[in-house]
Amino acid sequence: MSDEPDLHRVLRRQLRRLKLGRDQAVAPEQLERLLELVSTTYQEADNDRYLLERSLEVSSTEMRQLHESATRKALMDELTGLPNRRALLERLEHLVASQGPDGPTVAVLFIDLDGFKLVNDSLGHDAGDELLVTTAQRLRTVCRTDDVVARLGGDEFIVAGSFVAADQAQALAERIAHALEAPLTIKQRKVAISASIGWTLSGVQDLAAGPGTDAILQRADLAMYASKNGGKARISAFDHRMQQVVDGKMRIVSQLRSAIADDELALHYQPVMDLNRRQIVGAEAGVRWQPPGSAILTTADLVPIAEEYRIIGDLDAWVLREACRRASLWRPGAGGISVNMSVQTFDSIDVVALVRETLAKSDLLADQLVLELTEDSFLADSPAVMDNLAGVRELGVRLAMDHFGSGQSALSRLRTAPVQVLKLHDTLTESVDQHEASAAIAGAAVTLGHALGHLVVAEGVRRRAQAEVLRALGCDAAQGPLFGLSGQPEVLDSLFAAANPQPIVRS
C-alpha cells in the first residue's frame, strides 16, 4: 500500500483529468481557486476523502471554464467582439501555411475608416465606439463565413480569406467600401463615413519565409496608405513600387536624423511687409535641406515625412533654435520671427520648456517670437496640446493661426483660441483683385480677425494690385513673392538694416 497521502493522489488524478502535467503552466487564478477549495474542504470535512474528491471535481470544472473564458478574452476585441491582433496573426499564419502552390491564395484587406477622428472628437468617444461596433457588424455581414474579420485597434480592421483569383479580392473590397458608406444615425445625428482600403495577395515568398505574417500585413498597410494619400475613399492593390517609395522614405528619414544632429539643415526667410507703412516688419523661417545626391527639400517636403515617422519634434526644435539665434542678431526693434510648428510636436513634447530654454539662450524677447500652427491644430482634442498652447502664451510668445480658410473650420474655437495673429491662406487672397466675391470673402475674414483683436496677415501675395486691395480691406500685413521669395539669412540681414523696421501692434 502506497505511503503517498490521500490528498496527493487526489490532486494528481485531478491534474491528469485536466490534462495538466508537470510542465503545464497553471494560471495563477486557477491555482488560487484550487487551493482555496482544497483548504476549505480539508478543514470542514476532516480529511473525508469523498468530500475532498467531490470538491476537486467542482474545482476542475470551474478551472476549465475559467481557462476557456480567459482564452476567449485574450483573443477577442472586447468592444466589437471580433478577433483581435493576436488572434488574427494566429489565423492568418494558419491560412498562409495551408495554401498550396496550385491552390487558392490568401488575400489580406487592410481597412482604415476615413473621418473616424472627426466623429470621435465632435460627438464623443461613445459615439466613436458605436461607429466601430457598427463597422464590425457590417464587415461580418458582407464577408463570407470562413473569412477572418478582425480589429487591429483604433479604426483599423483586417479581412483575410482564401481566393482563387485577384479579382475576387478586389470585388470583396468594393463590397466592403459600399457597405461602410451607408449613413447611420448616432446621437440623433446622421453620420456618413468612407474607408480607405488596401489589399495584397500572399505569394511564394510568404511560404518560403515560414511562420510569421508581418510581411503580408505590411504590404496591405502600404496599399491602404496609398488609398489614403490618393484622396481617401479609395481601394488600392499592393505593387512593389509602394515598397520602393517606403524604402526611399526610410533612407531620407535616416539621413534627416543625422542632418538634424549634425546641424546640416539651413533656414531661409520670407519677409513680412506692413501694408500701410510699406515696411518689412518680420520674417517667416522655413527649413531647407539637400540630402546626398538628391534635390533640395523644402518645408513642404520635409514636414509630412517627419510627421509620418515621428521625428517632427526634433525637426521643429532645430528650426526654432536656429531661427531665434539668427533673429537675435538683427538690429533692435527688427520685428518678429515666425516659426511653423506641428500640432504633433505640441502633443508629444514639452514645448513650453523648449521655448523657454531657446529664448534664454538666444536673448530674444518673447514678444519677438511668433509660433504658427495650422487652423485644425486649435481643434485638437488633446490636453497636452491645450496645455502647451496656454503655457507658451504665458511666456509672452505670440501664436498665429496659419493657413486660415484652407481646411476644417476653426470658427467655433476662434473666439477662445489663444491666438494673436490670423494668417489668411492664399486661397482666400489669390483673386481679391479680380473678383468682387473673392474680395468680399477676404474682407469678411479680415473683419472677423480684427473683431477678435487679431493681427491679420495675408499669405501668397504675388501682385501689386492684389496687395492694394488687401490694404484697402484693412489687412495689416502680407507676405509672398511680391515682397521677395524666401532667401538666405544674409539677404534678410541687409533688408532689416535698410528698412529700420518696427513691429506691427494692433491697439
C-alpha positions as semicolon CSV with decimal commas, in nm:
position;residue;x (nm);y (nm);z (nm)
1;M;0,000;0,000;0,000
2;S;0,139;0,337;-0,100
3;D;0,252;0,578;0,167
4;E;0,152;0,870;-0,057
5;P;-0,101;1,091;0,125
6;D;-0,458;1,069;0,001
7;L;-0,457;1,440;-0,082
8;H;-0,158;1,399;-0,315
9;R;-0,319;1,111;-0,502
10;V;-0,640;1,308;-0,546
11;L;-0,454;1,612;-0,676
12;R;-0,253;1,404;-0,921
13;R;-0,573;1,239;-1,051
14;Q;-0,746;1,574;-1,097
15;L;-0,445;1,720;-1,277
16;R;-0,448;1,424;-1,517
17;R;-0,818;1,479;-1,582
18;L;-0,736;1,842;-1,665
19;K;-0,450;1,726;-1,887
20;L;-0,213;1,941;-1,682
21;G;0,125;1,776;-1,647
22;R;0,439;1,869;-1,463
23;D;0,545;2,115;-1,736
24;Q;0,197;2,255;-1,799
25;A;0,152;2,609;-1,674
26;V;-0,143;2,674;-1,444
27;A;-0,290;3,023;-1,440
28;P;-0,246;3,196;-1,103
29;E;-0,620;3,243;-1,062
30;Q;-0,675;2,871;-1,131
31;L;-0,422;2,767;-0,870
32;E;-0,557;3,013;-0,617
33;R;-0,912;2,882;-0,661
34;L;-0,795;2,519;-0,638
35;L;-0,600;2,575;-0,318
36;E;-0,885;2,771;-0,165
37;L;-1,131;2,486;-0,222
38;V;-0,885;2,221;-0,107
39;S;-0,805;2,410;0,211
40;T;-1,169;2,473;0,296
41;T;-1,275;2,113;0,230
42;Y;-0,980;1,970;0,420
43;Q;-1,079;2,160;0,732
44;E;-1,454;2,120;0,714
45;A;-1,460;1,754;0,607
46;D;-1,192;1,646;0,849
47;N;-0,994;1,460;0,580
48;D;-1,301;1,288;0,441
49;R;-1,172;1,158;0,109
50;Y;-1,510;1,151;-0,065
51;L;-1,588;1,514;0,005
52;L;-1,239;1,613;-0,094
53;E;-1,271;1,441;-0,432
54;R;-1,612;1,600;-0,491
55;S;-1,468;1,940;-0,409
56;L;-1,181;1,894;-0,650
57;E;-1,416;1,776;-0,925
58;V;-1,609;2,103;-0,888
59;S;-1,278;2,283;-0,887
60;S;-1,176;2,112;-1,211
61;T;-1,492;2,230;-1,389
62;E;-1,455;2,584;-1,263
63;M;-1,090;2,594;-1,360
64;R;-1,159;2,471;-1,711
65;Q;-1,438;2,727;-1,756
66;L;-1,211;2,999;-1,622
67;H;-0,935;2,893;-1,859
68;E;-1,168;2,892;-2,160
69;S;-1,305;3,234;-2,066
70;A;-0,956;3,380;-2,026
71;T;-0,853;3,234;-2,361
72;R;-1,153;3,388;-2,536
73;K;-1,082;3,728;-2,383
74;A;-0,716;3,711;-2,480
75;L;-0,810;3,655;-2,845
76;M;-1,112;3,885;-2,875
77;D;-1,153;4,258;-2,914
78;E;-1,371;4,350;-2,620
79;L;-1,559;4,635;-2,791
80;T;-1,656;4,472;-3,122
81;G;-1,636;4,102;-3,038
82;L;-1,406;4,049;-3,338
83;P;-1,078;3,860;-3,320
84;N;-0,801;4,091;-3,202
85;R;-0,449;4,130;-3,341
86;R;-0,317;3,821;-3,161
87;A;-0,597;3,601;-3,292
88;L;-0,560;3,749;-3,641
89;L;-0,191;3,665;-3,656
90;E;-0,256;3,306;-3,548
91;R;-0,536;3,251;-3,800
92;L;-0,355;3,431;-4,080
93;E;-0,044;3,223;-4,022
94;H;-0,258;2,909;-4,048
95;L;-0,421;3,034;-4,369
96;V;-0,087;3,105;-4,535
97;A;0,067;2,776;-4,420
98;S;-0,227;2,575;-4,553
99;Q;-0,227;2,719;-4,904
100;G;-0,076;2,501;-5,173
101;P;0,134;2,609;-5,471
102;D;-0,155;2,548;-5,710
103;G;-0,449;2,615;-5,480
104;P;-0,631;2,929;-5,364
105;T;-0,418;3,218;-5,247
106;V;-0,469;3,427;-4,933
107;A;-0,586;3,786;-4,968
108;V;-0,546;4,039;-4,688
109;L;-0,753;4,358;-4,690
110;F;-0,647;4,648;-4,465
111;I;-0,938;4,882;-4,387
112;D;-0,900;5,226;-4,229
113;L;-1,204;5,445;-4,163
114;D;-1,198;5,795;-4,311
115;G;-1,341;6,060;-4,082
116;F;-1,346;5,848;-3,767
117;K;-1,143;6,104;-3,568
118;L;-1,391;6,378;-3,657
119;V;-1,682;6,168;-3,526
120;N;-1,487;6,079;-3,213
121;D;-1,385;6,439;-3,144
122;S;-1,716;6,606;-3,226
123;L;-1,967;6,353;-3,087
124;G;-1,762;6,191;-2,812
125;H;-1,584;5,862;-2,755
126;D;-1,907;5,669;-2,700
127;A;-2,019;5,777;-3,047
128;G;-1,685;5,658;-3,184
129;D;-1,735;5,323;-3,011
130;E;-2,081;5,290;-3,163
131;L;-1,936;5,358;-3,506
132;L;-1,671;5,089;-3,456
133;V;-1,931;4,834;-3,344
134;T;-2,148;4,912;-3,648
135;T;-1,845;4,879;-3,875
136;A;-1,770;4,536;-3,728
137;Q;-2,130;4,425;-3,786
138;R;-2,124;4,545;-4,147
139;L;-1,797;4,367;-4,214
140;R;-1,936;4,042;-4,077
141;T;-2,242;4,079;-4,297
142;V;-2,060;4,146;-4,623
143;C;-1,779;3,889;-4,576
144;R;-1,803;3,513;-4,617
145;T;-1,847;3,294;-4,311
146;D;-1,496;3,148;-4,341
147;D;-1,325;3,485;-4,389
148;V;-1,127;3,622;-4,097
149;V;-1,263;3,960;-3,985
150;A;-1,051;4,125;-3,714
151;R;-0,991;4,460;-3,549
152;L;-0,628;4,565;-3,525
153;G;-0,703;4,858;-3,297
154;G;-0,829;5,213;-3,330
155;D;-1,026;5,241;-3,655
156;E;-0,825;4,976;-3,839
157;F;-0,974;4,642;-3,945
158;I;-0,841;4,341;-4,135
159;V;-1,024;4,093;-4,356
160;A;-0,839;3,782;-4,472
161;G;-0,953;3,484;-4,674
162;S;-0,870;3,237;-4,949
163;F;-0,946;3,339;-5,307
164;V;-0,896;3,171;-5,642
165;A;-0,824;3,495;-5,829
166;A;-0,718;3,851;-5,755
167;D;-1,037;3,999;-5,896
168;Q;-1,232;3,824;-5,619
169;A;-1,033;4,016;-5,358
170;Q;-1,097;4,341;-5,546
171;A;-1,468;4,260;-5,561
172;L;-1,480;4,197;-5,185
173;A;-1,302;4,528;-5,123
174;E;-1,563;4,705;-5,335
175;R;-1,849;4,539;-5,143
176;I;-1,691;4,642;-4,813
177;A;-1,643;5,002;-4,929
178;H;-2,005;5,020;-5,042
179;A;-2,135;4,873;-4,714
180;L;-1,935;5,112;-4,497
181;E;-2,050;5,419;-4,691
182;A;-2,414;5,369;-4,586
183;P;-2,517;5,652;-4,348
184;L;-2,605;5,571;-3,987
185;T;-2,759;5,768;-3,702
186;I;-2,555;5,830;-3,387
187;K;-2,688;6,056;-3,109
188;Q;-2,966;6,179;-3,335
189;R;-2,705;6,284;-3,591
190;K;-2,674;6,131;-3,936
191;V;-2,315;6,017;-3,986
192;A;-2,159;5,913;-4,316
193;I;-1,804;5,788;-4,344
194;S;-1,591;5,611;-4,600
195;A;-1,297;5,373;-4,590
196;S;-0,951;5,364;-4,739
197;I;-0,877;5,003;-4,833
198;G;-0,556;4,835;-4,940
199;W;-0,517;4,470;-5,028
200;T;-0,248;4,222;-5,119
201;L;-0,214;3,854;-5,201
202;S;0,017;3,609;-5,030
203;G;0,286;3,466;-5,251
204;V;0,563;3,212;-5,275
205;Q;0,788;3,440;-5,070
206;D;0,546;3,412;-4,776
207;L;0,551;3,033;-4,787
208;A;0,930;3,031;-4,810
209;A;0,960;3,271;-4,517
210;G;0,795;3,020;-4,285
211;P;0,590;3,122;-3,980
212;G;0,504;3,488;-3,948
213;T;0,269;3,718;-4,134
214;D;0,422;4,061;-4,076
215;A;0,526;4,100;-4,440
216;I;0,173;4,038;-4,570
217;L;0,020;4,285;-4,326
218;Q;0,285;4,542;-4,411
219;R;0,207;4,514;-4,783
220;A;-0,165;4,556;-4,718
221;D;-0,086;4,851;-4,492
222;L;0,121;5,018;-4,765
223;A;-0,163;4,970;-5,012
224;M;-0,407;5,123;-4,763
225;Y;-0,184;5,429;-4,722
226;A;-0,172;5,464;-5,099
227;S;-0,552;5,487;-5,090
228;K;-0,539;5,736;-4,803
229;N;-0,280;5,954;-4,972
230;G;-0,467;5,935;-5,300
231;G;-0,765;6,120;-5,156
232;K;-0,929;5,864;-4,924
233;A;-1,239;5,654;-5,000
234;R;-1,028;5,451;-5,241
235;I;-0,917;5,092;-5,299
236;S;-0,556;5,011;-5,386
237;A;-0,384;4,683;-5,462
238;F;-0,025;4,647;-5,349
239;D;0,252;4,674;-5,605
240;H;0,626;4,674;-5,546
241;R;0,662;5,043;-5,631
242;M;0,490;5,115;-5,299
243;Q;0,767;4,930;-5,118
244;Q;1,027;5,126;-5,314
245;V;0,863;5,452;-5,203
246;V;0,875;5,341;-4,839
247;D;1,236;5,231;-4,871
248;G;1,319;5,573;-5,014
249;K;1,140;5,747;-4,728
250;M;1,322;5,537;-4,471
251;R;1,653;5,632;-4,629
252;I;1,555;6,000;-4,619
253;V;1,443;5,971;-4,255
254;S;1,774;5,814;-4,154
255;Q;1,967;6,089;-4,331
256;L;1,740;6,357;-4,185
257;R;1,802;6,234;-3,831
258;S;2,174;6,271;-3,891
259;A;2,132;6,611;-4,056
260;I;1,941;6,743;-3,754
261;A;2,202;6,610;-3,512
262;D;2,491;6,747;-3,721
263;D;2,336;7,092;-3,798
264;E;2,332;7,024;-4,171
265;L;1,996;7,194;-4,233
266;A;1,953;7,554;-4,346
267;L;1,689;7,820;-4,289
268;H;1,555;8,059;-4,549
269;Y;1,345;8,358;-4,453
270;Q;1,044;8,518;-4,622
271;P;0,986;8,887;-4,542
272;V;0,657;9,003;-4,388
273;M;0,551;9,351;-4,505
274;D;0,335;9,609;-4,328
275;L;0,082;9,705;-4,596
276;N;0,018;10,052;-4,457
277;R;0,374;10,162;-4,380
278;R;0,517;9,954;-4,666
279;Q;0,798;9,837;-4,441
280;I;0,939;9,498;-4,359
281;V;0,825;9,407;-4,009
282;G;0,933;9,049;-3,965
283;A;1,008;8,723;-4,136
284;E;0,892;8,363;-4,151
285;A;1,156;8,092;-4,125
286;G;1,143;7,787;-4,350
287;V;1,376;7,488;-4,344
288;R;1,567;7,353;-4,643
289;W;1,790;7,051;-4,679
290;Q;1,968;6,878;-4,962
291;P;2,017;6,505;-4,898
292;P;2,329;6,349;-5,052
293;G;2,275;6,301;-5,423
294;S;1,921;6,442;-5,417
295;A;1,736;6,764;-5,492
296;I;1,675;7,031;-5,227
297;L;1,381;6,955;-4,997
298;T;1,173;7,238;-4,851
299;T;0,944;7,265;-4,550
300;A;0,655;7,134;-4,760
301;D;0,858;6,822;-4,842
302;L;1,011;6,758;-4,500
303;V;0,721;6,812;-4,260
304;P;0,494;6,530;-4,392
305;I;0,783;6,280;-4,377
306;A;0,890;6,397;-4,031
307;E;0,532;6,369;-3,904
308;E;0,479;6,025;-4,055
309;Y;0,796;5,887;-3,894
310;R;0,754;6,076;-3,566
311;I;1,067;6,291;-3,582
312;I;0,883;6,620;-3,630
313;G;0,957;6,721;-3,271
314;D;1,332;6,707;-3,337
315;L;1,293;6,899;-3,664
316;D;1,073;7,169;-3,509
317;A;1,314;7,211;-3,217
318;W;1,609;7,261;-3,453
319;V;1,422;7,519;-3,661
320;L;1,309;7,707;-3,351
321;R;1,658;7,726;-3,201
322;E;1,826;7,834;-3,524
323;A;1,557;8,091;-3,613
324;C;1,575;8,250;-3,268
325;R;1,955;8,252;-3,277
326;R;1,952;8,433;-3,611
327;A;1,678;8,678;-3,514
328;S;1,873;8,779;-3,204
329;L;2,146;8,914;-3,436
330;W;1,912;9,157;-3,611
331;R;1,911;9,519;-3,503
332;P;1,691;9,617;-3,207
333;G;1,326;9,664;-3,299
334;A;1,365;9,449;-3,609
335;G;1,021;9,294;-3,572
336;G;0,934;8,933;-3,515
337;I;1,044;8,594;-3,634
338;S;0,772;8,342;-3,720
339;V;0,833;7,968;-3,687
340;N;0,595;7,697;-3,805
341;M;0,537;7,411;-3,564
342;S;0,339;7,089;-3,596
343;V;0,049;7,003;-3,368
344;Q;0,220;6,665;-3,332
345;T;0,510;6,846;-3,163
346;F;0,270;7,023;-2,927
347;D;0,116;6,684;-2,846
348;S;0,439;6,495;-2,786
349;I;0,699;6,717;-2,617
350;D;0,716;6,994;-2,356
351;V;0,704;7,291;-2,595
352;V;0,692;7,540;-2,308
353;A;1,025;7,418;-2,171
354;L;1,176;7,416;-2,521
355;V;1,067;7,775;-2,592
356;R;1,176;7,900;-2,250
357;E;1,522;7,746;-2,293
358;T;1,555;7,875;-2,651
359;L;1,463;8,232;-2,559
360;A;1,708;8,229;-2,269
361;K;1,997;8,106;-2,483
362;S;1,928;8,343;-2,773
363;D;1,843;8,654;-2,565
364;L;1,541;8,703;-2,791
365;L;1,242;8,876;-2,636
366;A;0,932;8,660;-2,607
367;D;0,712;8,906;-2,800
368;Q;0,953;8,888;-3,095
369;L;0,866;8,520;-3,146
370;V;0,553;8,400;-3,327
371;L;0,471;8,028;-3,336
372;E;0,248;7,932;-3,628
373;L;0,013;7,633;-3,620
374;T;-0,244;7,533;-3,881
375;E;-0,606;7,609;-3,800
376;D;-0,701;7,246;-3,734
377;S;-0,434;7,236;-3,459
378;F;-0,661;7,451;-3,244
379;L;-0,935;7,189;-3,281
380;A;-0,715;6,915;-3,137
381;D;-0,886;6,724;-2,858
382;S;-0,562;6,685;-2,663
383;P;-0,486;6,811;-2,311
384;A;-0,114;6,819;-2,398
385;V;-0,176;7,049;-2,695
386;M;-0,400;7,280;-2,494
387;D;-0,153;7,295;-2,204
388;N;0,137;7,376;-2,435
389;L;-0,061;7,648;-2,613
390;A;-0,158;7,810;-2,284
391;G;0,194;7,779;-2,144
392;V;0,354;7,939;-2,449
393;R;0,117;8,234;-2,420
394;E;0,207;8,275;-2,053
395;L;0,569;8,316;-2,164
396;G;0,461;8,613;-2,378
397;V;0,513;8,437;-2,713
398;R;0,252;8,511;-2,979
399;L;0,055;8,237;-3,155
400;A;-0,061;8,251;-3,516
401;M;-0,339;8,050;-3,677
402;D;-0,174;7,962;-4,007
403;H;-0,347;7,885;-4,338
404;F;-0,680;8,016;-4,207
405;G;-0,957;7,926;-4,451
406;S;-0,781;7,626;-4,605
407;G;-0,912;7,335;-4,401
408;Q;-1,155;7,232;-4,132
409;S;-1,312;7,549;-3,999
410;A;-1,193;7,662;-3,659
411;L;-1,461;7,932;-3,627
412;S;-1,619;7,760;-3,328
413;R;-1,295;7,787;-3,130
414;L;-1,151;8,102;-3,283
415;R;-1,309;8,316;-3,012
416;T;-1,143;8,123;-2,729
417;A;-0,826;8,003;-2,904
418;P;-0,511;8,168;-2,761
419;V;-0,434;8,334;-3,096
420;Q;-0,295;8,681;-3,164
421;V;-0,224;8,654;-3,537
422;L;-0,455;8,530;-3,813
423;K;-0,281;8,430;-4,136
424;L;-0,510;8,409;-4,438
425;H;-0,439;8,119;-4,673
426;D;-0,364;8,221;-5,030
427;T;-0,686;8,053;-5,149
428;L;-0,868;8,340;-4,974
429;T;-0,646;8,613;-5,115
430;E;-0,527;8,499;-5,459
431;S;-0,805;8,662;-5,665
432;V;-0,919;8,955;-5,448
433;D;-0,814;9,198;-5,724
434;Q;-1,002;9,002;-5,991
435;H;-1,338;8,903;-5,841
436;E;-1,563;9,106;-5,613
437;A;-1,687;8,791;-5,440
438;S;-1,330;8,693;-5,351
439;A;-1,264;9,039;-5,213
440;A;-1,583;9,020;-5,007
441;I;-1,483;8,686;-4,855
442;A;-1,132;8,807;-4,774
443;G;-1,276;9,127;-4,629
444;A;-1,506;8,926;-4,404
445;A;-1,209;8,726;-4,277
446;V;-1,016;9,047;-4,206
447;T;-1,314;9,196;-4,022
448;L;-1,354;8,878;-3,818
449;G;-0,988;8,878;-3,721
450;H;-0,994;9,243;-3,617
451;A;-1,316;9,196;-3,418
452;L;-1,132;8,937;-3,212
453;G;-0,831;9,163;-3,168
454;H;-0,603;8,969;-3,400
455;L;-0,336;9,092;-3,637
456;V;-0,428;8,977;-3,991
457;V;-0,158;8,871;-4,237
458;A;-0,223;8,766;-4,598
459;E;-0,017;8,481;-4,743
460;G;0,089;8,419;-5,102
461;V;0,063;8,777;-5,233
462;R;0,202;8,796;-5,587
463;R;0,069;9,114;-5,749
464;R;0,079;9,480;-5,653
465;A;-0,293;9,518;-5,731
466;Q;-0,365;9,223;-5,503
467;A;-0,170;9,391;-5,221
468;E;-0,354;9,721;-5,273
469;V;-0,695;9,554;-5,246
470;L;-0,589;9,374;-4,929
471;R;-0,463;9,703;-4,783
472;A;-0,797;9,867;-4,867
473;L;-0,978;9,578;-4,696
474;G;-0,783;9,655;-4,378
475;C;-0,536;9,367;-4,390
476;D;-0,241;9,455;-4,168
477;A;0,047;9,275;-4,336
478;A;0,131;9,040;-4,619
479;Q;0,398;8,805;-4,743
480;G;0,466;8,632;-5,071
481;P;0,661;8,655;-5,395
482;L;0,571;9,023;-5,440
483;F;0,785;9,114;-5,139
484;G;1,064;8,869;-5,207
485;L;1,100;8,494;-5,219
486;S;1,248;8,308;-4,926
487;G;1,615;8,396;-4,905
488;Q;1,923;8,314;-4,710
489;P;1,965;8,492;-4,375
490;E;2,226;8,732;-4,511
491;V;1,969;8,871;-4,756
492;L;1,725;8,938;-4,475
493;D;2,000;9,095;-4,265
494;S;2,053;9,360;-4,532
495;L;1,679;9,419;-4,569
496;F;1,640;9,475;-4,197
497;A;1,940;9,708;-4,189
498;A;1,796;9,923;-4,468
499;A;1,432;9,925;-4,361
500;N;1,457;10,021;-3,993
501;P;1,152;9,800;-3,932
502;Q;0,910;9,830;-3,642
503;P;0,679;9,552;-3,528
504;I;0,308;9,580;-3,605
505;V;0,093;9,619;-3,297
506;R;-0,285;9,640;-3,308
507;S;-0,436;9,869;-3,050
